[in-house]
Amino acid sequence: MSMIEKLDRLLAEVRACRVCEHELPFGANPVLRAGHDARILVVGQAPGIKVHETGIPWNDASGKRLREWMDLDEGEFYDEQKIAIIPMGFCYPGKGPSGDLPPRKECAELWHRKLLSLLPELQLVLLIGHYAHTHYLANPGSTLAETVRQWEKYGPRNFPLPHPSPRNIRWLKRNSWFESKIIPKLRQKIRIALYGHCPPR
């Protein structure tokens, strides 16, 4: 069996996962995308309610801002042979007192290592938000700002980012250096990962 066939089979297995369905308010609907030749991996938090309903990852205001940060149009972003999207939690976890609940831990524990083993072309891993940082980074900073500001420390493959949720507008305004200094570096690394160079846009 080829690696492409193995990945297709594993993705089907993940999408059929019902391990924690009894804990989910709207049932299980694992949302992820990956192609064998993907060169960038986006590791977010967990689907929101709109993504749960549509089955399309980052199909919300957070996704629009993320694509702006990445300087990619929807065609590039949703091309599975360019961008793999594997969140920390695959299903909508439900509402908490101050936003959505944390992603279920079962997803990363059960599936991430297996999925990444079948994505041999990855050049860049975007780790979006606290849960991705703490899972994938050996020594994340004591604050989100510290982790993001020291992004080069985690390279060359990992690139920590804040979550692009509208709830983080205050953080983005308070840390204006992120969009002025970090976003240009992010875009450069994305173009190099996808195309081998950084062409003018």
N, C-alpha and C positions, 0 to 999 in steps of 0.2 A: 504493500500500500504506500502510495506517495505521501509526502508531507502535506500536500494540498488536500488530499483525500482525508488524511488524519485530522487536519484542521476543520474541514467541513463536518466530519463526524463529531468532533469534540464540540463545535459550536451548536450542533443540533442537540447534543446531550445537555449542554448548559442551558439552552433555551427550554428544555423540557424539565429542568430542575424544579422540584417542589419541596426541597428539604425544610424550608422554614415558612411554607405557605400559611400554616395555621397562625403565624405571628403577624401576617400582613393584612391590613384593613381592607384592601381591595384585591387580595389574591396575588398569585405569582404571575409576573410577566417579565422575565429577564430580558433586558435591553442591552445589547452590545453588538459591535461590528468588528470584523477583522478580515483582512486578506493576507495570504501568505507572503506577498511582496511588500507589505506595508513598511514604510520607513520611519513613521512617527507614530507613537502611542500616546493617546490622551487618557490619563487616569484621573477621573473626576470623583465625585462623592457618591451619589445615587440618583436615580431618575426622580424628577419631580412629577407632580400629578399629570401635567400636560404630556410629558414624555411617556408616562405610563399608559395614557389613553391612546397616543398615536403610535407608540413603538419606535419613534424616531429620536435618537439620542440628541441632546442639546437643542431640541426643537422648542426653544423658549427664549426669554429675554437674556438669560445667562449665556446661552449658545450664541446669540447674536453678538454680544460683547466679546466672547471668546474668539469668534471668527474675526472680529475687528482687531483684536490683539494680535492674532496670528497673521493678519493680512491675507486671508484666504476667502475665496467666494464659496458658495454652497457646493458647487460642483467639485472643487478641490477637496473641501472638508469632508464630504460624504463619499469620496472615492476610496473604497475599502483597500485598494491596492496602494494607496498612498498613506491613509490615516486609519489606524486601528483605534477603536474607542472601547475601552474596557474599564468601567468604573469600579470603585471599591465595593459597592453593593449594586447588584443588577436589577433589583426590584424596588419600587416605591415603598419606603418604610412607613409612611404615614406622618401625620402632623404631631408635633410636640408643642410645648408651651411657648417656644420662641422660634418657630420655623419647623422645617421637616426634621424628623428624627434622624439619628445617625445611621449610616449604612449598616446593614447586617454584616457581622463579621464572618459568617459562614462562606460568603462568596469568595473573598480573597483566599481564605484558608483552603477551600476546596478546589478552586479553579485557576487562580492567577498563574501559578508556576507552570501548570500544564499548558495553558494558553501561550504564555511567553516562550515556551520551549519550541513552539511551532511557528514563531515569527522571527526567522533568522536574519531578516534584513533591517531590523530596527536600528536607527541611527540616533533617535532622540526620543526621550520619554518625558512628557509634560505631566508633572505631578501637581494636581490642582486642589489646593485646600489642605487643611490640617490632617485629615485622615490618610490621605495619600502620602503626605510628608512623613508622618510617624511610622507608616508601614514600610516605606521604601528607602528612607534615608537613615543612615547609621547614627548620625549625630545632628538632628535638626536643631535650629536655634531655640532659645527659650521663648521667643515670640514669633509670630508669623512674619512680621517685618524683618526680623533678624535673619530668618531662614531665606526669605526671598532676596534680601539685599546681598546675601553671600552665595548667590546662585552658582558662581564659578567654582566654589568649593565642592560642589556635588557633581560636577561635570566629569568627562565631557558629555555623558549620555543623559543624565538626569537634569531636569530644569524645573525647580519648584516655583509655583505661581500661587497667588491668592485666588480664591473663588470669584468668578465674574458675576456673582449674584447681585441683583439690585440692592440686596441687604448690605452689601459691602461698599456702597457709595461713600459712606462716611470715611471708611478706611482709605479708599482711593484718594479722596480729597486731602486727608491728613498726611498721606504718604505720596505726594505728587512726584517724587523722584522715580516711582515705579513706572509711570507712563512716559516720563521724559528720558529715563536712562535704561530701564530694563527692557521695555517693549522693543526698542530698536535692535537690541542684542537678540531678543527672542526671534524677531522676524528674520534676522540674518541667519541664525542657526536653522530656522525652518526652511528657508530657500536652499541652503547648502544641503540639508538632509534630503530634500525632495529632488533637487536638480543638480547637485554637485557644485553649484556656484550660486552667487547672489546677484541675479539679473536685476536691472532697474525695473521698477513697477510703473 
